Amino acid sequence: MNKRLWIMALVIGIAAAAPAYARSMTLTTELSNYSGDGAYLAIYIADQAGAYQQTLWVAGRKSKYYRHLGGWARGSNLDSSEFDGRTGASVLKGRTLSTTVEIADNLIDAGYQILIDSSVEDKRDIRNDVSVPLTQANSAKAVSGRGYIKAFSFTL
């Protein structure tokens, strides 16, 4: 009986400690007033060399268009469930997407960056429309995109 209680206490202790290693981060992406349909966006984390690490959010639900999100599509496994639950509708021009995700503490101020690839039907695809270092200092600072994204910010 004591062994069961000890195991249960250990499991509860580990579960209670887990939230200390992650925090919520709000992503806010404002699109410009380009001509065309809604944009597909892949918001993801890359290391210092630009190599894909983790998907934060994908805007646009039709997976057949994901290959147009170049850097993200090359790094992620498009056939996996890695980004299940991290997707939403495409974003219309002039609109703002705001979503909250969980981020591991060890990624902050450790040389990682947030990248956004964007694509609009019958328009050009833009790899690294946004690139911003994932640091405390950059939290809540808006950066301009290079294409369809007018402004992006994240708040830790």
N, C-alpha and C positions, 0 to 999 in steps of 0.2 A: 504494500500500500504506500509506504514512504517513497518508493522508487517512482510510482506514478505521480505523486504530488511534486516530487523534485523535477521530473520531466515537464509537467504542466507549467511549473513556475519558470523553468528555463525557456520554454516556448513563449510564454507571455512576456517575459523580459526581453527577448529578442524582438518580438513584434512591437513592443512599446518603444524600443530604441530605434527602430527603422526610420520613423519620420524625422529624426535628428539629422539624417544624412541626405535629405532632399528638401527642396522648398518649392513653393509655387512661384511661377514666373508668368506675368501677363505679357502677351505679344499683341502689339497694335500695328496694323498695316493699313495705310490709307492709299488707295489707288488714284492715279491721275485720271483726267477726263479724256483718255485716248478714244479713238474711234474703233468700234468693234464690240464683240461679245464679252461675256464674263471671262475673267482670268483664272487660270489654274496656277496655283502657287505651291511650292514645296519649301517649307521652312525647316532647316536642319542644322545640325552642329557638325563642324569639320575641325580637324586638328590644324596645327601651324602650317603644314604642307598642303592644306586644302583637301585632305582625304576625308571622306564621309565617315561619321561616327554614329550619329543617331538622328532619327526623324522626330521633329517636334510637332509639326502639323502639315497636313496636305489639304488644300482647298480645291475641290473638284472631285466628284465621285466616280467619274467614268475612267476606269483604269487604263483603257486603251489610249488615253491621251498622256499618261504619265511619262512615256518615253520622251516627250517633248521637254521635260524638265531635266535637262541634260546632266548636270553635275550630280544631282540627287539620284537620278535613275541609274547612273553608272555605279554609284556607291551602295545604294540600297538593294535589297533583294525584292524585286517587284512581285514575285510569286509567293512571298511569305506573308505571315500575319503580323509582321513586325510593326506595322503602322495601323493595325485594326483599332478602331476607336479614336484615331487621331485624324479623322477626315471630316470634311464638311462640304457644303456647296461651294461652287465657284463664286468669285467675288466680282460684282458688277463695277464698271468704271465709276469713279467718283465716290465709291462707298468705302467704308472702313470695316475691316475684320478685326475683332478683338477676341482673343481666346486665352485661357489660362491652362498652363501645362506644368508638369512636375519636372524639376531639373535637379540632377545630383549636385551636391555642394562641391564635390571635387572637380567639377568642370569649370567652376567660376574662378577667374583670375589664374588659370592654369595654361594659358596659351591657346585656348579654343576660340572659335568664332561662330557666329550665327550667319548662315548664308540663306538667301532666298533665290530660287530659280522661278521664272515666270513664263507663261505662255498664253497667247490668245489665239483663238481659231482664225485662220487665214492671215495671221500676222507673224512676225518673227518671234522666235523663242529667245529668251534672255537668260543666259547662265550668269549667276552672281549678280542679279539685279540689285541686291543688297548684300553687303559684307560688313559685319561689325564685330569687333572683338567682344567676347563674353566676359566682361569685367564689371566689378561693382561701380567703377568710375563711369561706365557707359550706361548704367541703369537710368532709365527715364530721359535719356537724351535722344532726340529724334535725328535720324540720318536720312538723307535723300537717296532715292533709288536711281538706277541708270536707265530705266525703261518705263514699265507700266506702274511702278510703285512710286508714289509721290513722297511718302514718308513712312519710316518704320521706327518703332521704339520697343524696348522691352523694359519691364519693371520687375526688379527682384524684391 
